[in-house]
Amino acid sequence: MADPIGIDFGGSGIKAAPVDLTTGEFSAERERIDTPEKSTPQAVAQVMAELLKKFEDTKSAVGVTVPGVVRKGGVIGSAANIDKSWIGTDADDLLSDVLGREVHVINDADAAGLAEVRYGVAKGRSGLTIVTTLGTGIGSALLYDGVLVPNSELGHLEIEGVDAESRAANSARKDEDLSWEKWAKRLTTYYRALEKLFSPDLIVVGGGVSKHGPEFIPLIEINTEIISATLRNTAGIVGAAALASDKQG
C-alpha cells in the first residue's frame, strides 16, 4: 500500500508530504504552496490538488489538518484564521470530490497530538497526556492511553478574566517582547489551570517555539511532568497521514 499523504493547511501555507507510518518520517520531500488570500474551501482544495500532483502515487489516502473544530463526519465547526465559509462545510466530502480520493480532516492541534503519541515523546505513555501547541494561539490535544479525544480547544479557557491564549500564546510573548522568565510565569498560570481541571499525567509543549524548550520549560512551575515535543513542524503532516491510514484501515 502506498504511503498516506498528510496535508497541513495553515493560515499562511499549505504543506504536504507522504509519510512512512513505520517511522513517522516523510518518504519524499515536503512540498509547500502559499495559502490563497481568499482561503475558501474550493480555493484551498485546488491548491491541495496541485500539491498532490507533485507526488507520483495518485491513489493513497489523504489526511488534512484544518485550523478549526472538526466535528464528526468532517464538518468544520469554527474558522479562526481561515475564510469563514469553512464553517458548516463537510470538508471530508468536498476534498474527497476535488482530490478524487478518500480524504479525512482533523483539527491541526489534534493532528500534532496524534503524531507525538504515535512517534514522539508521548509514545508508550499511559494515562492522560495533554499536548499544547504554542503559536499564534494555543492549540491543544487530549490523549488518554494513546486515544485522541478531539476538539478540546483549551487555548480558549478563560483565566483571570481573559482568553488564555491572548496572554500565554507565543504571539503574546513576541508582541509584548516578554523575556523567557516573564512568559514562563504566564505559562505557569495557564498550565496550573490545566492541572486543576484535568490532573494530567504528562504535558507536551509543541509549536515552533518548542525548539527553545530548554530556555523556558524548566521555568514553568507546575507539579505535572512537562516536556518539549519532538516532531515540531512535521507533526501536522504526520498526524494527518496517520489519521488517513486509521480511517482507511
C-alpha positions as CSV (number, residue, x, y, z in Angstrom):
1,M,0.0,0.0,0.0
2,A,1.3,3.5,-0.9
3,D,2.3,5.8,2.0
4,P,-0.6,8.0,3.0
5,I,-0.2,11.7,2.4
6,G,-0.6,14.3,5.1
7,I,-1.5,17.9,4.2
8,D,-1.1,20.7,6.8
9,F,-3.4,23.6,6.0
10,G,-2.4,26.7,7.8
11,G,-3.2,30.4,7.6
12,S,0.0,31.2,5.5
13,G,0.9,28.0,3.8
14,I,-0.3,24.6,2.8
15,K,2.3,21.8,3.1
16,A,2.2,18.2,2.0
17,A,4.3,15.0,2.2
18,P,3.8,11.2,2.1
19,V,4.6,9.6,5.4
20,D,6.2,6.3,6.2
21,L,4.0,5.2,9.1
22,T,6.5,2.7,10.4
23,T,8.9,5.5,11.3
24,G,6.7,8.6,11.3
25,E,9.1,10.2,8.8
26,F,8.5,11.8,5.3
27,S,9.1,9.3,2.5
28,A,9.5,12.2,0.0
29,E,10.4,15.9,0.1
30,R,7.8,18.1,1.6
31,E,6.0,20.4,-0.8
32,R,4.5,23.8,0.0
33,I,2.2,26.4,-1.7
34,D,1.1,29.7,-0.1
35,T,-2.4,29.7,1.2
36,P,-4.7,31.6,-1.1
37,E,-5.6,35.1,0.1
38,K,-9.2,34.2,-0.2
39,S,-9.0,30.8,1.6
40,T,-12.4,29.4,0.7
41,P,-12.9,25.7,0.7
42,Q,-12.8,25.5,-3.1
43,A,-9.7,27.7,-3.5
44,V,-7.9,25.7,-0.9
45,A,-9.0,22.3,-2.4
46,Q,-7.5,23.4,-5.7
47,V,-4.1,24.2,-4.1
48,M,-4.2,20.8,-2.4
49,A,-4.9,19.2,-5.8
50,E,-1.8,21.0,-7.2
51,L,0.3,19.7,-4.3
52,L,-0.8,16.1,-4.9
53,K,0.4,16.3,-8.5
54,K,4.0,16.6,-7.1
55,F,3.8,13.0,-5.7
56,E,3.9,10.1,-8.1
57,D,1.3,7.9,-6.5
58,T,-2.3,9.2,-7.0
59,K,-4.2,6.6,-5.1
60,S,-3.0,6.9,-1.5
61,A,-5.3,8.1,1.2
62,V,-5.0,11.7,2.4
63,G,-5.3,13.3,5.8
64,V,-5.7,17.1,6.1
65,T,-5.3,19.4,9.1
66,V,-7.7,22.3,9.5
67,P,-7.2,25.2,11.9
68,G,-10.7,24.8,13.4
69,V,-13.0,22.5,15.2
70,V,-13.7,19.3,13.1
71,R,-17.0,17.7,14.1
72,K,-18.0,14.1,13.4
73,G,-18.0,13.3,9.7
74,G,-15.6,16.0,8.8
75,V,-17.9,19.0,9.2
76,I,-16.0,22.2,10.1
77,G,-17.3,24.0,13.2
78,S,-15.0,27.0,13.5
79,A,-12.6,29.1,11.4
80,A,-10.3,31.4,13.3
81,N,-7.6,32.2,10.8
82,I,-9.2,31.0,7.5
83,D,-12.2,32.0,5.5
84,K,-15.5,31.9,7.4
85,S,-17.1,29.9,4.6
86,W,-15.4,26.8,6.0
87,I,-17.9,26.8,8.9
88,G,-20.6,24.2,8.2
89,T,-18.6,22.7,5.2
90,D,-18.4,18.9,5.0
91,A,-14.7,19.0,4.4
92,D,-14.3,15.2,4.1
93,D,-16.8,15.1,1.2
94,L,-15.7,18.3,-0.5
95,L,-12.0,17.4,-0.5
96,S,-12.6,13.8,-1.5
97,D,-14.6,15.1,-4.5
98,V,-12.0,17.6,-5.6
99,L,-8.9,15.4,-5.0
100,G,-10.5,12.2,-6.4
101,R,-9.6,10.0,-3.4
102,E,-10.6,9.3,0.2
103,V,-9.8,12.4,2.4
104,H,-10.3,12.8,6.1
105,V,-9.8,16.1,8.0
106,I,-8.6,16.6,11.6
107,N,-8.0,19.7,13.8
108,D,-4.4,20.8,13.4
109,A,-3.6,20.6,17.2
110,D,-5.2,17.2,17.3
111,A,-3.0,16.0,14.4
112,A,0.1,17.2,16.3
113,G,-1.1,15.4,19.4
114,L,-1.7,12.2,17.4
115,A,1.8,12.4,15.9
116,E,3.5,12.9,19.3
117,V,1.7,9.9,20.9
118,R,2.5,7.7,17.9
119,Y,6.0,8.7,17.1
120,G,7.2,11.4,19.6
121,V,7.8,12.0,23.3
122,A,4.4,10.7,24.3
123,K,4.8,7.3,22.7
124,G,4.0,4.5,25.1
125,R,2.8,6.8,27.8
126,S,-0.4,5.7,29.7
127,G,-3.0,7.9,31.3
128,L,-3.9,11.4,30.2
129,T,-1.4,13.4,28.0
130,I,-2.2,17.0,27.1
131,V,-0.3,18.3,24.0
132,T,-0.3,22.1,23.6
133,T,0.9,24.0,20.6
134,L,2.2,27.5,21.4
135,G,2.0,29.7,18.4
136,T,-0.3,32.5,17.2
137,G,-2.8,30.9,19.6
138,I,-2.7,27.9,21.8
139,G,-3.9,24.6,20.3
140,S,-4.5,21.5,22.4
141,A,-4.9,17.8,22.1
142,L,-6.1,15.4,24.8
143,L,-4.9,11.8,24.5
144,Y,-5.9,9.0,27.0
145,D,-3.8,5.9,26.8
146,G,-2.9,7.0,23.3
147,V,-6.5,7.6,22.1
148,L,-7.4,11.1,20.9
149,V,-10.3,12.9,22.5
150,P,-10.9,15.6,19.7
151,N,-11.6,19.3,19.7
152,S,-10.5,20.2,23.2
153,E,-9.7,23.9,22.3
154,L,-8.0,24.5,25.7
155,G,-6.4,27.7,24.5
156,H,-9.8,29.4,24.9
157,L,-10.1,28.7,28.6
158,E,-11.0,31.9,30.5
159,I,-8.2,32.5,33.0
160,E,-8.1,35.7,35.1
161,G,-10.9,37.1,33.0
162,V,-9.3,36.7,29.6
163,D,-9.0,34.2,26.9
164,A,-5.9,32.2,27.9
165,E,-4.1,32.3,24.6
166,S,-4.3,36.2,24.5
167,R,-1.8,36.2,27.3
168,A,0.1,32.9,27.1
169,A,0.5,32.2,23.3
170,N,3.9,32.6,21.7
171,S,2.5,35.6,19.7
172,A,1.8,37.4,23.0
173,R,5.4,36.8,24.0
174,K,6.7,38.3,20.8
175,D,4.2,41.1,20.6
176,E,5.0,42.2,24.2
177,D,8.7,41.4,23.9
178,L,8.5,39.3,27.0
179,S,11.6,37.6,28.4
180,W,11.5,33.8,28.8
181,E,11.2,34.3,32.5
182,K,8.1,36.6,32.3
183,W,6.5,34.4,29.7
184,A,7.1,31.3,31.8
185,K,5.2,33.0,34.6
186,R,2.2,33.3,32.3
187,L,2.6,29.7,31.2
188,T,2.7,28.6,34.8
189,T,-0.7,30.3,35.4
190,Y,-2.0,28.6,32.3
191,Y,-0.7,25.1,33.0
192,R,-1.8,25.2,36.6
193,A,-5.3,25.8,35.3
194,L,-5.0,22.7,33.2
195,E,-3.7,20.7,36.2
196,K,-6.6,21.8,38.3
197,L,-9.2,20.8,35.6
198,F,-7.7,17.6,34.2
199,S,-4.9,16.2,36.6
200,P,-2.9,15.1,33.5
201,D,0.0,12.6,33.7
202,L,2.1,14.4,31.1
203,I,2.0,17.8,29.3
204,V,3.8,18.2,26.0
205,V,4.8,21.6,24.7
206,G,4.7,21.8,20.9
207,G,4.7,24.5,18.2
208,G,7.7,26.1,16.6
209,V,8.8,27.7,19.8
210,S,9.3,24.3,21.4
211,K,12.8,24.2,19.8
212,H,13.6,26.8,22.6
213,G,12.2,24.5,25.2
214,P,15.3,24.4,27.4
215,E,15.1,28.2,27.8
216,F,11.6,28.3,29.2
217,I,10.1,24.9,30.1
218,P,12.3,24.5,33.2
219,L,10.9,27.8,34.4
220,I,7.3,26.6,34.4
221,E,6.4,25.8,38.0
222,I,3.8,23.0,38.0
223,N,3.6,19.6,39.5
224,T,2.9,17.7,36.3
225,E,5.8,16.4,34.1
226,I,6.2,18.8,31.2
227,I,8.4,18.2,28.2
228,S,9.1,19.6,24.8
229,A,7.6,18.0,21.7
230,T,9.9,16.2,19.3
231,L,8.1,16.3,15.9
232,R,7.6,20.1,15.9
233,N,7.0,21.3,12.3
234,T,6.4,17.8,10.9
235,A,3.7,16.9,13.5
236,G,0.7,18.2,11.5
237,I,1.5,16.3,8.3
238,V,2.5,13.1,10.2
239,G,-0.7,13.2,12.4
240,A,-2.9,13.8,9.4
241,A,-1.4,10.9,7.5
242,A,-1.8,8.6,10.5
243,L,-5.5,9.6,10.7
244,A,-6.0,8.9,7.0
245,S,-4.5,5.4,7.5
246,D,-6.6,4.7,10.5
247,K,-9.8,5.7,8.7
248,Q,-8.9,3.8,5.6
249,G,-7.9,0.6,7.6
